[in-house]
């Protein structure tokens, strides 16, 4: 058994389907307790440069991109990925006492 095969066998699988951008935005709206406004997902990237390649003999100048932070930004103009907090996190329904 090679190391590559073993690594593939041990690769974790998602518990459920991965979230869409809108689902992740809605989840963050609920997490922060936001009830009003339109929001978009904000992703902060981190860039790094250096020599990259499959081995030391085949290095080339390269750029690496990583996700540093994920959050929400209030939207001034709705787009297809904008989530309305009123829909994503409606206020709890009040029950009338009998």
N, C-alpha and C positions, 0 to 999 in steps of 0.2 A: 504494500500500500504506500503510495507516494504522499508526501506532505501536502501537495496541492489537493489531492482527492480527500484526504483527512480534513483539511481546512473547509472544503465545500460541504462535507457531511456535518460539520459542527456549526455552520452558519445559522445564526438565529433567524427565525421566521416571525413575522408580525403576528400578534395575538388576533387582531382583526384586520380588516382592510385599512390601508393607510388613509389618512385624512386628506380631503381636498383642501384647497386654499380657503374656500368659504367655510368649511367645517372647522378648520383650525381657528379662523377669525371668530366664528361664533363661540367656540370653546373659550377663547381668551376673553371675549366680552362677558361671558358668564363667570369666568374665574375672577375678573376684576369687579364684578357686580355692577356693570354699566347697564343702565336702563334706557338711555336716550342717545340719539345721535347716529350718524353714519360713520363706519370705520372700515379701514383697509388694513391688511396685514403689512407690517414693516419688517423687512429683513435687512440686518446689517452684516455686510460681508467684510472679511479680512483678507487682504492680499499679501502674498509673499513671493519673492523672486529667488531664484537659485538655479543650480545645475540639476537637471532631472533627466532620467533615462532608465532603461532596463538594467544597465550595469555600468561599472566605472569606465569602461572603454567606449560607451556610446552616450555620454552626457551631452546635453544641449542646454542653452539658456531656456529657462521656463518660468511659468507663472502658476502659482498655486492659489486656489480660492477656497476659503472656508467660511462657514456661517458662524458669526460671532454672537449675534443676538437676534431674537424674534420678539415682536411686540405689535402694538396697535398704533395707528395714526388716524386722527379724525379726518374724515374726508370732506372736502369742500365741494366736490362734484362726484356724483355717483358714477361708477363704472361697473362692468359685469362682475367684478370680484368684491364690490362694496357690500357690507352687511349692515342692515338696520338693527340697532340694538333693541329697539322696541319689539321686533319680531324674534330676535335671537334670545332675548332674556326678558320676557314680559313680566310685569309685576305679578306677585302671587294673587290668586283670586281670593276675595274675602268671602267668608261664609256668613250667611245670615243666621243669627241664633233663633231657634224656634220659640 
